């Protein structure tokens, strides 16, 4: 009986985690700023599943970034130029 293979982190969840770490925030600190439980933020980072406009707006505000940057990680490099 071998180990289960580790589930891959969702690319969007990894992007969210990267944004948080760039700002030197813990999950608990960002969760508090966004007004959500830390376990919810951990779930988002693992699955990449954010729901609800208000949550997304609060998260972008808590990270001090635009909605475009939060929602379009594939365009983040273009935004830096």
C-alpha positions as CSV (number, residue, x, y, z in Angstrom):
1,X,0.0,0.0,0.0
2,X,1.8,3.0,-1.3
3,X,1.2,6.6,-0.6
4,X,-1.4,8.6,-2.5
5,X,0.2,11.0,-5.0
6,X,0.1,14.6,-3.8
7,X,-2.6,16.6,-5.3
8,X,-1.3,19.4,-7.5
9,X,-2.0,22.9,-6.4
10,X,-4.3,24.8,-8.6
11,X,-2.5,27.3,-10.8
12,X,-4.8,30.1,-9.7
13,X,-4.5,29.1,-6.1
14,X,-0.7,29.2,-6.4
15,X,-1.1,32.7,-8.0
16,X,-3.1,33.8,-5.0
17,X,-0.5,32.4,-2.6
18,X,2.3,34.2,-4.5
19,X,0.5,37.5,-4.3
20,X,0.0,37.1,-0.5
21,X,3.7,36.1,0.0
22,X,5.0,39.0,-2.1
23,X,3.2,41.3,0.4
24,X,4.7,39.4,3.3
25,X,1.3,38.4,4.7
26,X,0.4,35.3,6.5
27,X,-2.9,33.5,5.6
28,X,-4.3,34.7,8.8
29,X,-3.3,38.4,8.2
30,X,-4.8,38.4,4.7
31,X,-7.9,36.6,5.8
32,X,-8.5,39.2,8.5
33,X,-8.0,42.0,6.0
34,X,-10.4,40.4,3.6
35,X,-13.0,39.5,6.3
36,X,-12.9,35.8,5.8
37,X,-11.8,32.9,8.0
38,X,-8.2,31.7,7.5
39,X,-9.5,28.2,6.6
40,X,-11.4,29.8,3.7
41,X,-8.3,31.5,2.4
42,X,-6.3,28.3,2.7
43,X,-9.0,26.5,0.7
44,X,-8.8,29.2,-2.0
45,X,-5.0,28.9,-2.2
46,X,-5.4,25.1,-2.5
47,X,-8.3,24.9,-5.0
48,X,-8.3,28.3,-6.7
49,X,-12.0,28.5,-6.2
50,X,-13.2,32.0,-5.2
51,X,-16.8,32.7,-5.3
52,X,-18.8,35.9,-5.1
53,X,-18.1,39.4,-6.4
54,X,-17.9,40.9,-2.9
55,X,-15.3,38.4,-1.8
56,X,-13.2,39.0,-4.9
57,X,-13.4,42.8,-4.4
58,X,-12.5,42.5,-0.7
59,X,-9.5,40.3,-1.6
60,X,-8.2,42.6,-4.2
61,X,-8.5,45.5,-1.8
62,X,-6.8,43.5,1.0
63,X,-3.9,42.7,-1.4
64,X,-3.9,46.4,-2.7
65,X,-4.1,45.3,-6.3
66,X,-6.4,45.8,-9.2
67,X,-9.1,43.3,-10.0
68,X,-7.5,42.7,-13.4
69,X,-4.2,41.6,-11.7
70,X,-6.0,39.4,-9.3
71,X,-8.2,37.7,-11.9
72,X,-5.7,37.5,-14.8
73,X,-2.4,36.0,-13.6
74,X,-1.5,35.3,-17.2
75,X,-1.4,39.0,-17.8
76,X,0.6,40.0,-14.7
77,X,3.9,40.1,-16.6
78,X,2.4,42.5,-19.1
79,X,1.1,44.8,-16.4
80,X,4.6,45.2,-15.0
81,X,6.0,46.7,-18.2
